[in-house]
Amino acid sequence: MLEHKDRIRKALELANKTSGQLQKELGISPAAMTYLLDGTTKAFNAANNSRAARFLDVDAYWLATGEGQPRPLTPWPFPMILPSQYAQLDADFRRQLENNVVGEWMRVQQKTSNGN
């Protein structure tokens, strides 16, 4: 499993962003960014992890723990919602959202097959 500093570097690479851009996004000092990339910081809190994950478009749980994948193996269809955010929704609400998406998909399929 990659160390946190290595996951940060991997996320920067995946997002095609620089450490300077991440530093600015997090509002941390250059020294703090160096400590983060060297793996010598203990001050990287949950809020900064979440903000970094969102900025770098990677899964916050993966960034924090190394478990799972930095990004889904299949494309995530909702660019404004991270999979980790979706997973935090109540199961009934997720089911309702999925039903709405399926209903919309079926409506589009029907229109397409009717030539509209």
BELPELIN-V900421 format. One record per residue. N is the residue number from 1. RES is the residue in one small letter. PHI is phi in whole degrees, 0 to 359 (none if undefined). PSI is psi in degrees with one decimal (NA if undefined). D_CENTER is the distance of its C-alpha to the mean C-alpha in Angstrom with 2 decimals. Layout:
[[N | RES | PHI | PSI | D_CENTER] [N | RES | PHI | PSI | D_CENTER]]
//
This chain:
[[1 | m | none | 138.2 | 18.51] [2 | l | 292 | 144.6 | 17.18] [3 | e | 288 | 161.7 | 17.88] [4 | h | 304 | -44.5 | 15.38] [5 | k | 300 | -36.0 | 16.86] [6 | d | 287 | -34.0 | 16.40] [7 | r | 292 | -37.6 | 12.70] [8 | i | 299 | -47.3 | 12.44] [9 | r | 298 | -42.0 | 14.74] [10 | k | 297 | -43.0 | 13.02] [11 | a | 296 | -40.4 | 9.68] [12 | l | 300 | -43.4 | 12.19] [13 | e | 296 | -46.4 | 13.96] [14 | l | 299 | -37.1 | 11.29] [15 | a | 274 | -6.7 | 10.48] [16 | n | 56 | 45.5 | 14.26] [17 | k | 238 | 160.4 | 14.30] [18 | t | 261 | 162.4 | 16.90] [19 | s | 296 | -32.0 | 17.12] [20 | g | 297 | -39.6 | 19.23] [21 | q | 294 | -41.8 | 16.65] [22 | l | 294 | -41.8 | 14.23] [23 | q | 304 | -46.1 | 17.40] [24 | k | 295 | -43.9 | 18.28] [25 | e | 300 | -40.1 | 14.99] [26 | l | 277 | -15.6 | 15.31] [27 | g | 69 | 37.7 | 19.04] [28 | i | 250 | 162.9 | 20.19] [29 | s | 284 | 160.7 | 23.31] [30 | p | 302 | -37.4 | 23.73] [31 | a | 296 | -42.4 | 25.14] [32 | a | 297 | -37.1 | 22.17] [33 | m | 294 | -41.4 | 19.92] [34 | t | 299 | -45.2 | 22.54] [35 | y | 299 | -39.3 | 22.55] [36 | l | 297 | -46.8 | 18.80] [37 | l | 287 | -23.1 | 19.16] [38 | d | 274 | -12.5 | 22.37] [39 | g | 79 | 19.1 | 21.00] [40 | t | 256 | 5.9 | 23.72] [41 | t | 264 | 145.2 | 21.91] [42 | k | 244 | 4.1 | 21.75] [43 | a | 264 | 5.8 | 20.67] [44 | f | 280 | 100.9 | 16.88] [45 | n | 272 | 178.0 | 16.31] [46 | a | 298 | -39.3 | 13.71] [47 | a | 296 | -45.3 | 13.41] [48 | n | 295 | -37.3 | 12.93] [49 | n | 298 | -45.1 | 10.32] [50 | s | 296 | -42.9 | 8.25] [51 | r | 294 | -40.5 | 9.30] [52 | a | 296 | -44.2 | 8.69] [53 | a | 299 | -43.1 | 5.02] [54 | r | 295 | -45.2 | 5.05] [55 | f | 297 | -38.2 | 7.92] [56 | l | 267 | -0.2 | 7.01] [57 | d | 56 | 48.9 | 4.24] [58 | v | 233 | 164.4 | 3.33] [59 | d | 290 | 127.3 | 3.56] [60 | a | 297 | -37.5 | 5.57] [61 | y | 294 | -43.1 | 8.51] [62 | w | 298 | -44.7 | 8.75] [63 | l | 298 | -39.4 | 8.73] [64 | a | 285 | -40.8 | 11.28] [65 | t | 246 | -24.2 | 13.33] [66 | g | 87 | -2.0 | 13.05] [67 | e | 272 | 141.8 | 13.31] [68 | g | 88 | -153.3 | 11.83] [69 | q | 241 | 149.1 | 10.08] [70 | p | 297 | -34.8 | 7.52] [71 | r | 220 | 153.1 | 6.98] [72 | p | 301 | 148.9 | 9.24] [73 | l | 291 | -29.7 | 12.82] [74 | t | 253 | 149.3 | 13.61] [75 | p | 300 | 134.6 | 12.13] [76 | w | 279 | 126.8 | 10.12] [77 | p | 279 | -4.6 | 12.73] [78 | f | 240 | 89.4 | 11.20] [79 | p | 296 | -19.6 | 9.57] [80 | m | 269 | -5.2 | 9.92] [81 | i | 231 | 125.2 | 8.24] [82 | l | 283 | 148.8 | 4.91] [83 | p | 305 | -37.1 | 6.70] [84 | s | 294 | -32.8 | 6.77] [85 | q | 290 | -42.1 | 8.30] [86 | y | 300 | -42.2 | 10.52] [87 | a | 297 | -23.4 | 11.62] [88 | q | 280 | -12.8 | 12.89] [89 | l | 289 | 151.1 | 15.20] [90 | d | 302 | 141.5 | 18.78] [91 | a | 302 | -39.8 | 19.81] [92 | d | 295 | -39.5 | 22.50] [93 | f | 292 | -40.0 | 20.31] [94 | r | 299 | -42.6 | 17.89] [95 | r | 298 | -41.3 | 21.15] [96 | q | 297 | -44.1 | 22.44] [97 | l | 299 | -45.0 | 19.49] [98 | e | 298 | -41.0 | 19.84] [99 | n | 297 | -39.9 | 23.57] [100 | n | 297 | -42.6 | 23.20] [101 | v | 295 | -44.4 | 21.18] [102 | v | 298 | -43.3 | 23.78] [103 | g | 300 | -43.0 | 26.57] [104 | e | 294 | -41.4 | 25.40] [105 | w | 299 | -43.5 | 25.06] [106 | m | 295 | -38.3 | 28.58] [107 | r | 298 | -43.6 | 29.95] [108 | v | 294 | -41.1 | 28.80] [109 | q | 298 | -40.7 | 30.26] [110 | q | 295 | -43.4 | 33.48] [111 | k | 299 | -42.6 | 33.81] [112 | t | 296 | -43.6 | 33.28] [113 | s | 289 | -22.2 | 35.87] [114 | n | 272 | -3.3 | 38.29] [115 | g | 79 | 18.4 | 38.08] [116 | n | 270 | NA | 36.81]]
//
